[in-house]
Amino acid sequence: MSSAASLWEAFIIMIVCVFASILLVFVLVPCENMLTGLQSTGLMDVSETWQTADDQEFYISIGYFLTYFLTFYGIGQFIWTAVRRQRYDIYGNPVEE
C-alpha cells in the first residue's frame, strides 16, 4: 500500500489533469464552432491549393486527444499509486527492492 502522502500527491495530480482537460474542452469547442460556422457560410470554400481547414481540424483533433490523454493519465496514475505495494523501514522511509 502506498503512503498517505504519496496518495495525496497522486490525488492532486489527478485533479489538476482533469481540470486541465475540462479547460481545454472549453477552449476547443468555440474554436470548432467557429471553424464549422466559417465552412457552413462558404467563407472557406476556396480551391485546394488555398484550403487550410484540414490543418485546423487536425489541430482541433489533437487537442481533443490531449483532453482524453490527460484525463486517463491522471486517473491511471492515481489508481497505480493507490494499488502499488511498498515496503517501509522502521523510520517510515520507502525501501527500494
C-alpha positions as CSV (number, residue, x, y, z in Angstrom):
1,M,0.0,0.0,0.0
2,S,1.2,3.5,-0.7
3,S,1.8,6.1,2.0
4,A,-0.8,8.7,2.7
5,A,1.5,11.5,1.4
6,S,2.0,9.8,-2.0
7,L,-1.7,9.1,-2.3
8,W,-2.5,12.7,-1.6
9,E,0.1,13.9,-4.2
10,A,-1.4,11.5,-6.7
11,F,-4.9,12.8,-6.0
12,I,-3.8,16.4,-6.5
13,I,-2.1,15.4,-9.8
14,M,-5.3,13.7,-10.9
15,I,-7.5,16.7,-10.0
16,V,-5.1,19.0,-11.9
17,C,-5.1,16.8,-15.0
18,V,-8.9,16.5,-15.1
19,F,-9.3,20.3,-14.5
20,A,-6.8,21.0,-17.3
21,S,-8.8,18.7,-19.6
22,I,-12.0,20.5,-18.8
23,L,-10.4,23.9,-19.5
24,L,-9.0,22.6,-22.8
25,V,-12.5,21.5,-23.9
26,F,-13.8,25.0,-23.1
27,V,-11.2,26.3,-25.4
28,L,-11.6,23.8,-28.2
29,V,-15.4,23.8,-28.5
30,P,-15.6,27.6,-29.5
31,C,-12.7,27.1,-32.0
32,E,-14.5,24.1,-33.6
33,N,-17.8,26.0,-33.7
34,M,-16.1,29.0,-35.4
35,L,-14.5,26.7,-38.0
36,T,-17.8,25.0,-38.6
37,G,-19.5,28.3,-39.0
38,L,-17.0,29.6,-41.5
39,Q,-17.3,26.4,-43.5
40,S,-21.1,26.5,-43.5
41,T,-21.3,30.1,-44.7
42,G,-18.9,29.3,-47.6
43,L,-16.1,31.6,-46.5
44,M,-13.6,28.8,-46.5
45,D,-14.8,27.5,-49.9
46,V,-11.7,28.0,-51.9
47,S,-9.6,25.9,-54.2
48,E,-7.5,23.0,-53.0
49,T,-4.2,24.9,-53.0
50,W,-5.6,27.6,-50.7
51,Q,-7.5,25.3,-48.4
52,T,-6.2,25.2,-44.8
53,A,-9.3,23.8,-43.0
54,D,-7.7,20.3,-42.9
55,D,-4.8,21.6,-40.8
56,Q,-7.1,23.4,-38.4
57,E,-9.3,20.3,-38.0
58,F,-6.2,18.3,-37.4
59,Y,-5.0,20.6,-34.6
60,I,-8.5,20.5,-33.0
61,S,-8.5,16.7,-33.1
62,I,-5.0,16.7,-31.5
63,G,-6.5,19.0,-28.8
64,Y,-9.3,16.6,-28.1
65,F,-6.9,13.7,-28.0
66,L,-4.9,15.6,-25.3
67,T,-8.1,16.0,-23.2
68,Y,-8.6,12.3,-23.2
69,F,-4.9,11.6,-22.6
70,L,-4.7,14.0,-19.7
71,T,-7.8,12.6,-18.1
72,F,-6.8,8.9,-18.4
73,Y,-3.2,9.7,-17.4
74,G,-4.4,11.4,-14.2
75,I,-6.8,8.7,-13.2
76,G,-4.4,6.0,-14.2
77,Q,-1.5,7.3,-12.1
78,F,-3.8,7.8,-9.1
79,I,-5.0,4.2,-9.4
80,W,-1.4,2.9,-9.9
81,T,-0.3,4.8,-6.8
82,A,-3.2,3.5,-4.8
83,V,-2.7,-0.2,-5.5
84,R,1.1,-0.4,-5.7
85,R,2.8,-2.1,-2.8
86,Q,5.7,-0.5,-1.0
87,R,7.7,-1.6,2.0
88,Y,8.8,0.9,4.6
89,D,11.6,0.7,7.2
90,I,11.1,1.5,10.9
91,Y,11.5,5.2,10.2
92,G,8.8,5.4,7.5
93,N,11.1,5.7,4.5
94,P,10.3,3.5,1.5
95,V,12.6,0.6,0.9
96,E,13.7,0.0,-2.7
97,E,13.9,-3.6,-3.9
